[in-house]
């Protein structure tokens, strides 16, 4: 009903105003959200491999020592 009362130039202005508002909104929102996600993944990936070898090292010598005296 409102669009019918408004001239053809009015609705065109609304679309132009919405377009520039949607473009800059997703851009800045995605940029700050990506850096924190990449940093968290890098910290977790670095901790995973560091903990794995540390736990595996003490576990490997344990069974080897038992096999040596057993033989």
Jmol script that loads the backbone (N, CA, C; Angstrom):
load data "model"
ATOM      1  N   UNK A   1       0.870  -1.201   0.000  1.00  0.00           N
ATOM      2  CA  UNK A   1       0.000   0.000   0.000  1.00  0.00           C
ATOM      3  C   UNK A   1       0.901   1.244   0.000  1.00  0.00           C
ATOM      4  N   UNK A   2       1.934   1.228   0.829  1.00  0.00           N
ATOM      5  CA  UNK A   2       2.819   2.405   0.875  1.00  0.00           C
ATOM      6  C   UNK A   2       3.565   2.563  -0.445  1.00  0.00           C
ATOM      7  N   UNK A   3       3.970   1.451  -1.024  1.00  0.00           N
ATOM      8  CA  UNK A   3       4.726   1.529  -2.283  1.00  0.00           C
ATOM      9  C   UNK A   3       3.842   2.105  -3.391  1.00  0.00           C
ATOM     10  N   UNK A   4       2.561   1.782  -3.336  1.00  0.00           N
ATOM     11  CA  UNK A   4       1.646   2.294  -4.370  1.00  0.00           C
ATOM     12  C   UNK A   4       1.565   3.816  -4.276  1.00  0.00           C
ATOM     13  N   UNK A   5       1.560   4.353  -3.072  1.00  0.00           N
ATOM     14  CA  UNK A   5       1.447   5.806  -2.894  1.00  0.00           C
ATOM     15  C   UNK A   5       2.768   6.498  -3.278  1.00  0.00           C
ATOM     16  N   UNK A   6       3.891   5.827  -3.038  1.00  0.00           N
ATOM     17  CA  UNK A   6       5.191   6.453  -3.346  1.00  0.00           C
ATOM     18  C   UNK A   6       5.457   6.410  -4.845  1.00  0.00           C
ATOM     19  N   UNK A   7       6.193   7.387  -5.367  1.00  0.00           N
ATOM     20  CA  UNK A   7       6.538   7.415  -6.800  1.00  0.00           C
ATOM     21  C   UNK A   7       7.554   6.313  -7.118  1.00  0.00           C
ATOM     22  N   UNK A   8       7.850   6.063  -8.385  1.00  0.00           N
ATOM     23  CA  UNK A   8       8.800   5.015  -8.773  1.00  0.00           C
ATOM     24  C   UNK A   8      10.220   5.344  -8.297  1.00  0.00           C
ATOM     25  N   UNK A   9      10.526   6.611  -8.074  1.00  0.00           N
ATOM     26  CA  UNK A   9      11.880   6.983  -7.629  1.00  0.00           C
ATOM     27  C   UNK A   9      12.069   6.623  -6.143  1.00  0.00           C
ATOM     28  N   UNK A  10      11.022   6.671  -5.363  1.00  0.00           N
ATOM     29  CA  UNK A  10      11.138   6.384  -3.918  1.00  0.00           C
ATOM     30  C   UNK A  10      11.591   4.932  -3.696  1.00  0.00           C
ATOM     31  N   UNK A  11      10.917   3.973  -4.237  1.00  0.00           N
ATOM     32  CA  UNK A  11      11.332   2.572  -4.017  1.00  0.00           C
ATOM     33  C   UNK A  11      12.740   2.322  -4.550  1.00  0.00           C
ATOM     34  N   UNK A  12      13.113   3.006  -5.610  1.00  0.00           N
ATOM     35  CA  UNK A  12      14.468   2.805  -6.167  1.00  0.00           C
ATOM     36  C   UNK A  12      15.509   3.288  -5.153  1.00  0.00           C
ATOM     37  N   UNK A  13      15.236   4.384  -4.507  1.00  0.00           N
ATOM     38  CA  UNK A  13      16.192   4.914  -3.513  1.00  0.00           C
ATOM     39  C   UNK A  13      16.323   3.916  -2.345  1.00  0.00           C
ATOM     40  N   UNK A  14      15.238   3.297  -1.981  1.00  0.00           N
ATOM     41  CA  UNK A  14      15.265   2.351  -0.842  1.00  0.00           C
ATOM     42  C   UNK A  14      16.184   1.176  -1.182  1.00  0.00           C
ATOM     43  N   UNK A  15      16.088   0.694  -2.403  1.00  0.00           N
ATOM     44  CA  UNK A  15      16.922  -0.457  -2.807  1.00  0.00           C
ATOM     45  C   UNK A  15      18.396  -0.044  -2.814  1.00  0.00           C
ATOM     46  N   UNK A  16      18.681   1.159  -3.302  1.00  0.00           N
ATOM     47  CA  UNK A  16      20.079   1.613  -3.358  1.00  0.00           C
ATOM     48  C   UNK A  16      20.627   1.787  -1.932  1.00  0.00           C
ATOM     49  N   UNK A  17      19.772   2.240  -1.025  1.00  0.00           N
ATOM     50  CA  UNK A  17      20.233   2.457   0.356  1.00  0.00           C
ATOM     51  C   UNK A  17      20.472   1.104   1.040  1.00  0.00           C
ATOM     52  N   UNK A  18      19.639   0.144   0.726  1.00  0.00           N
ATOM     53  CA  UNK A  18      19.787  -1.184   1.367  1.00  0.00           C
ATOM     54  C   UNK A  18      21.014  -1.898   0.802  1.00  0.00           C
ATOM     55  N   UNK A  19      21.296  -1.722  -0.464  1.00  0.00           N
ATOM     56  CA  UNK A  19      22.428  -2.441  -1.094  1.00  0.00           C
ATOM     57  C   UNK A  19      23.764  -2.051  -0.428  1.00  0.00           C
ATOM     58  N   UNK A  20      24.073  -0.781  -0.334  1.00  0.00           N
ATOM     59  CA  UNK A  20      25.355  -0.387   0.273  1.00  0.00           C
ATOM     60  C   UNK A  20      25.418  -0.765   1.756  1.00  0.00           C
ATOM     61  N   UNK A  21      24.268  -0.831   2.414  1.00  0.00           N
ATOM     62  CA  UNK A  21      24.260  -1.176   3.848  1.00  0.00           C
ATOM     63  C   UNK A  21      24.548  -2.668   4.034  1.00  0.00           C
ATOM     64  N   UNK A  22      24.056  -3.496   3.131  1.00  0.00           N
ATOM     65  CA  UNK A  22      24.275  -4.957   3.273  1.00  0.00           C
ATOM     66  C   UNK A  22      25.724  -5.304   2.906  1.00  0.00           C
ATOM     67  N   UNK A  23      26.266  -4.619   1.915  1.00  0.00           N
ATOM     68  CA  UNK A  23      27.639  -4.937   1.471  1.00  0.00           C
ATOM     69  C   UNK A  23      28.650  -4.694   2.602  1.00  0.00           C
ATOM     70  N   UNK A  24      28.720  -3.500   3.189  1.00  0.00           N
ATOM     71  CA  UNK A  24      29.721  -3.225   4.228  1.00  0.00           C
ATOM     72  C   UNK A  24      29.430  -3.991   5.517  1.00  0.00           C
ATOM     73  N   UNK A  25      28.200  -4.397   5.740  1.00  0.00           N
ATOM     74  CA  UNK A  25      27.876  -5.100   7.000  1.00  0.00           C
ATOM     75  C   UNK A  25      28.498  -6.497   7.036  1.00  0.00           C
ATOM     76  N   UNK A  26      28.334  -7.315   6.007  1.00  0.00           N
ATOM     77  CA  UNK A  26      28.905  -8.668   6.026  1.00  0.00           C
ATOM     78  C   UNK A  26      30.436  -8.640   5.930  1.00  0.00           C
ATOM     79  N   UNK A  27      30.973  -7.658   5.257  1.00  0.00           N
ATOM     80  CA  UNK A  27      32.440  -7.591   5.099  1.00  0.00           C
ATOM     81  C   UNK A  27      33.125  -7.415   6.460  1.00  0.00           C
ATOM     82  N   UNK A  28      32.824  -6.370   7.232  1.00  0.00           N
ATOM     83  CA  UNK A  28      33.497  -6.149   8.516  1.00  0.00           C
ATOM     84  C   UNK A  28      33.147  -7.231   9.532  1.00  0.00           C
ATOM     85  N   UNK A  29      31.967  -7.808   9.426  1.00  0.00           N
ATOM     86  CA  UNK A  29      31.563  -8.843  10.405  1.00  0.00           C
ATOM     87  C   UNK A  29      32.347 -10.134  10.151  1.00  0.00           C
ATOM     88  N   UNK A  30      32.635 -10.423   8.903  1.00  0.00           N
ATOM     89  CA  UNK A  30      33.344 -11.692   8.597  1.00  0.00           C
ATOM     90  C   UNK A  30      34.847 -11.517   8.894  1.00  0.00           C
ATOM     91  N   UNK A  31      35.370 -10.357   8.663  1.00  0.00           N
ATOM     92  CA  UNK A  31      36.819 -10.155   8.860  1.00  0.00           C
ATOM     93  C   UNK A  31      37.207 -10.421  10.331  1.00  0.00           C
ATOM     94  N   UNK A  32      36.594  -9.743  11.310  1.00  0.00           N
ATOM     95  CA  UNK A  32      36.983  -9.935  12.714  1.00  0.00           C
ATOM     96  C   UNK A  32      36.636 -11.336  13.214  1.00  0.00           C
ATOM     97  N   UNK A  33      35.662 -11.972  12.598  1.00  0.00           N
ATOM     98  CA  UNK A  33      35.275 -13.321  13.071  1.00  0.00           C
ATOM     99  C   UNK A  33      36.278 -14.363  12.566  1.00  0.00           C
ATOM    100  N   UNK A  34      36.923 -14.107  11.452  1.00  0.00           N
ATOM    101  CA  UNK A  34      37.848 -15.118  10.884  1.00  0.00           C
ATOM    102  C   UNK A  34      39.188 -15.130  11.650  1.00  0.00           C
ATOM    103  N   UNK A  35      39.772 -13.981  11.969  1.00  0.00           N
ATOM    104  CA  UNK A  35      41.065 -13.990  12.671  1.00  0.00           C
ATOM    105  C   UNK A  35      41.019 -14.789  13.977  1.00  0.00           C
ATOM    106  N   UNK A  36      40.033 -14.550  14.852  1.00  0.00           N
ATOM    107  CA  UNK A  36      39.980 -15.290  16.137  1.00  0.00           C
ATOM    108  C   UNK A  36      39.823 -16.788  15.904  1.00  0.00           C
ATOM    109  N   UNK A  37      39.081 -17.172  14.863  1.00  0.00           N
ATOM    110  CA  UNK A  37      38.871 -18.612  14.601  1.00  0.00           C
ATOM    111  C   UNK A  37      40.188 -19.243  14.154  1.00  0.00           C
ATOM    112  N   UNK A  38      40.936 -18.520  13.333  1.00  0.00           N
ATOM    113  CA  UNK A  38      42.211 -19.083  12.838  1.00  0.00           C
ATOM    114  C   UNK A  38      43.213 -19.171  13.997  1.00  0.00           C
ATOM    115  N   UNK A  39      43.195 -18.203  14.873  1.00  0.00           N
ATOM    116  CA  UNK A  39      44.159 -18.226  15.999  1.00  0.00           C
ATOM    117  C   UNK A  39      43.823 -19.386  16.934  1.00  0.00           C
ATOM    118  N   UNK A  40      42.555 -19.589  17.211  1.00  0.00           N
ATOM    119  CA  UNK A  40      42.155 -20.693  18.113  1.00  0.00           C
ATOM    120  C   UNK A  40      42.551 -22.030  17.498  1.00  0.00           C
ATOM    121  N   UNK A  41      42.358 -22.152  16.191  1.00  0.00           N
ATOM    122  CA  UNK A  41      42.689 -23.433  15.522  1.00  0.00           C
ATOM    123  C   UNK A  41      44.201 -23.653  15.548  1.00  0.00           C
ATOM    124  N   UNK A  42      44.959 -22.574  15.377  1.00  0.00           N
ATOM    125  CA  UNK A  42      46.426 -22.723  15.357  1.00  0.00           C
ATOM    126  C   UNK A  42      46.927 -23.120  16.750  1.00  0.00           C
ATOM    127  N   UNK A  43      46.350 -22.544  17.781  1.00  0.00           N
ATOM    128  CA  UNK A  43      46.789 -22.863  19.154  1.00  0.00           C
ATOM    129  C   UNK A  43      46.416 -24.322  19.486  1.00  0.00           C
ATOM    130  N   UNK A  44      45.230 -24.718  19.073  1.00  0.00           N
ATOM    131  CA  UNK A  44      44.781 -26.096  19.389  1.00  0.00           C
ATOM    132  C   UNK A  44      45.625 -27.102  18.596  1.00  0.00           C
ATOM    133  N   UNK A  45      45.891 -26.793  17.344  1.00  0.00           N
ATOM    134  CA  UNK A  45      46.666 -27.738  16.509  1.00  0.00           C
ATOM    135  C   UNK A  45      48.092 -27.860  17.056  1.00  0.00           C
ATOM    136  N   UNK A  46      48.616 -26.760  17.580  1.00  0.00           N
ATOM    137  CA  UNK A  46      49.995 -26.811  18.107  1.00  0.00           C
ATOM    138  C   UNK A  46      50.027 -27.601  19.415  1.00  0.00           C
ATOM    139  N   UNK A  47      48.958 -27.489  20.205  1.00  0.00           N
ATOM    140  CA  UNK A  47      48.926 -28.206  21.498  1.00  0.00           C
ATOM    141  C   UNK A  47      48.719 -29.709  21.287  1.00  0.00           C
ATOM    142  N   UNK A  48      47.917 -30.057  20.291  1.00  0.00           N
ATOM    143  CA  UNK A  48      47.614 -31.479  20.052  1.00  0.00           C
ATOM    144  C   UNK A  48      48.891 -32.275  19.760  1.00  0.00           C
ATOM    145  N   UNK A  49      49.684 -31.878  18.747  1.00  0.00           N
ATOM    146  CA  UNK A  49      50.898 -32.636  18.414  1.00  0.00           C
ATOM    147  C   UNK A  49      51.918 -32.605  19.552  1.00  0.00           C
ATOM    148  N   UNK A  50      51.932 -31.532  20.315  1.00  0.00           N
ATOM    149  CA  UNK A  50      52.918 -31.433  21.410  1.00  0.00           C
ATOM    150  C   UNK A  50      52.554 -32.405  22.534  1.00  0.00           C
ATOM    151  N   UNK A  51      51.266 -32.559  22.804  1.00  0.00           N
ATOM    152  CA  UNK A  51      50.832 -33.461  23.890  1.00  0.00           C
ATOM    153  C   UNK A  51      50.940 -34.918  23.439  1.00  0.00           C
ATOM    154  N   UNK A  52      50.669 -35.182  22.164  1.00  0.00           N
ATOM    155  CA  UNK A  52      50.704 -36.568  21.663  1.00  0.00           C
ATOM    156  C   UNK A  52      52.106 -37.168  21.824  1.00  0.00           C
ATOM    157  N   UNK A  53      53.154 -36.529  21.283  1.00  0.00           N
ATOM    158  CA  UNK A  53      54.503 -37.108  21.387  1.00  0.00           C
ATOM    159  C   UNK A  53      54.958 -37.212  22.839  1.00  0.00           C
ATOM    160  N   UNK A  54      54.575 -36.261  23.669  1.00  0.00           N
ATOM    161  CA  UNK A  54      55.012 -36.294  25.082  1.00  0.00           C
ATOM    162  C   UNK A  54      54.406 -37.521  25.772  1.00  0.00           C
ATOM    163  N   UNK A  55      53.138 -37.810  25.496  1.00  0.00           N
ATOM    164  CA  UNK A  55      52.497 -38.969  26.142  1.00  0.00           C
ATOM    165  C   UNK A  55      53.005 -40.278  25.531  1.00  0.00           C
ATOM    166  N   UNK A  56      53.318 -40.229  24.232  1.00  0.00           N
ATOM    167  CA  UNK A  56      53.768 -41.462  23.552  1.00  0.00           C
ATOM    168  C   UNK A  56      55.192 -41.819  23.997  1.00  0.00           C
ATOM    169  N   UNK A  57      56.022 -40.809  24.207  1.00  0.00           N
ATOM    170  CA  UNK A  57      57.437 -41.080  24.571  1.00  0.00           C
ATOM    171  C   UNK A  57      57.507 -41.916  25.868  1.00  0.00           C
ATOM    172  N   UNK A  58      56.864 -41.490  26.941  1.00  0.00           N
ATOM    173  CA  UNK A  58      56.950 -42.252  28.195  1.00  0.00           C
ATOM    174  C   UNK A  58      56.255 -43.601  28.066  1.00  0.00           C
ATOM    175  N   UNK A  59      55.259 -43.703  27.199  1.00  0.00           N
ATOM    176  CA  UNK A  59      54.518 -44.963  27.057  1.00  0.00           C
ATOM    177  C   UNK A  59      55.374 -45.977  26.287  1.00  0.00           C
ATOM    178  N   UNK A  60      56.174 -45.511  25.351  1.00  0.00           N
ATOM    179  CA  UNK A  60      56.996 -46.453  24.532  1.00  0.00           C
ATOM    180  C   UNK A  60      58.107 -47.091  25.387  1.00  0.00           C
ATOM    181  N   UNK A  61      58.854 -46.301  26.166  1.00  0.00           N
ATOM    182  CA  UNK A  61      59.949 -46.882  26.961  1.00  0.00           C
ATOM    183  C   UNK A  61      59.411 -47.831  28.035  1.00  0.00           C
ATOM    184  N   UNK A  62      58.198 -47.640  28.493  1.00  0.00           N
ATOM    185  CA  UNK A  62      57.635 -48.497  29.547  1.00  0.00           C
ATOM    186  C   UNK A  62      57.542 -49.941  29.059  1.00  0.00           C
ATOM    187  N   UNK A  63      56.854 -50.195  27.933  1.00  0.00           N
ATOM    188  CA  UNK A  63      56.723 -51.580  27.448  1.00  0.00           C
ATOM    189  C   UNK A  63      58.084 -52.147  27.024  1.00  0.00           C
ATOM    190  N   UNK A  64      58.960 -51.305  26.485  1.00  0.00           N
ATOM    191  CA  UNK A  64      60.286 -51.782  26.038  1.00  0.00           C
ATOM    192  C   UNK A  64      61.085 -52.264  27.251  1.00  0.00           C
ATOM    193  N   UNK A  65      61.009 -51.531  28.348  1.00  0.00           N
ATOM    194  CA  UNK A  65      61.775 -51.922  29.545  1.00  0.00           C
ATOM    195  C   UNK A  65      61.226 -53.263  30.064  1.00  0.00           C
ATOM    196  N   UNK A  66      59.925 -53.463  30.000  1.00  0.00           N
ATOM    197  CA  UNK A  66      59.331 -54.721  30.498  1.00  0.00           C
ATOM    198  C   UNK A  66      59.753 -55.898  29.607  1.00  0.00           C
ATOM    199  N   UNK A  67      59.868 -55.610  28.300  1.00  0.00           N
ATOM    200  CA  UNK A  67      60.234 -56.701  27.370  1.00  0.00           C
ATOM    201  C   UNK A  67      61.707 -57.080  27.581  1.00  0.00           C
ATOM    202  N   UNK A  68      62.538 -56.080  27.859  1.00  0.00           N
ATOM    203  CA  UNK A  68      63.988 -56.358  28.005  1.00  0.00           C
ATOM    204  C   UNK A  68      64.223 -57.317  29.185  1.00  0.00           C
ATOM    205  N   UNK A  69      63.697 -57.005  30.378  1.00  0.00           N
ATOM    206  CA  UNK A  69      63.930 -57.885  31.538  1.00  0.00           C
ATOM    207  C   UNK A  69      63.222 -59.224  31.338  1.00  0.00           C
ATOM    208  N   UNK A  70      62.067 -59.207  30.676  1.00  0.00           N
ATOM    209  CA  UNK A  70      61.304 -60.447  30.453  1.00  0.00           C
ATOM    210  C   UNK A  70      62.121 -61.425  29.613  1.00  0.00           C
ATOM    211  N   UNK A  71      62.816 -60.899  28.617  1.00  0.00           N
ATOM    212  CA  UNK A  71      63.611 -61.799  27.733  1.00  0.00           C
ATOM    213  C   UNK A  71      64.764 -62.400  28.558  1.00  0.00           C
TER     214      UNK A  71
END
end "model"
wireframe off; spacefill off
backbone 0.3
color backbone group
